[in-house]
């Protein structure tokens, strides 16, 4: 039984993330934990939160039909978002968290804005799947994994990625960022990683480091018809380099495929 955590702020994008998850895990036995943080101690806020959660579940069943593989648990937390989600995850054994890339303020919010970026930093128990605003679900046939292999990839992250590849029956497309740091240790690490996907991996795509990193990634995703993009979150390393240069904002505006983030500390 998979445990899928779905934070919601009752925005269109958070519902779309739930809708996407319902299709992605359609044939998997899952408990969906649909969580809203009402950030208040009074019962009125809690009751309003539960009412909103029940409405979301009702809408999902109308839109997708009742799935006997799925159990849906509605959770209202009297807490602010990041603290509440982090504490809730510590109480269960989550397999994945699925979030939308924007919140209620969909004009101003950007991918990994304040709350979502904090979730990425705080959540080390499971991968996070970020779903772009109002994309249509389609079968994941090609999943790109981007890395320069300068850091070790944990066995838990390999396991999580292999499970996603198996679940979707996708072909893994390894994309290497050629940044001039390649050495024997990196080559050995890359070879060991790719060997674990030998039956489902395509030829490696090697890209140089261009000034326009986001444009390079988006061009790669579009040219290779990638259906899901995957990276490992390394604090103060490759992934945060994108954020510091505003690349995430550009990816948010242009990337039209789900984004799977594997936490470095996954164990």
Secondary structure by P-SEA (a helix, b strand, c coil): cbbbbbbbcccaaaaaaaaaaaaaacccbbbbbcccccccccaaaaaaaaaaaaaaaaaaaaaccccccbbbbbbbbccccaaaaaaaaaaccccbbbbbcccccccccccccaaaaaaaaccccbbbbbbccccccccccbbbbbccccccccaaaaaaaaaaaaaacbbbbbbbcccccccaaaaaaaaaaaaaaccccccbbbbccccaaaaaaaaaaaaacccbbbbbbbcccccccccccaaaaaaaacccbbbbbbbcccc
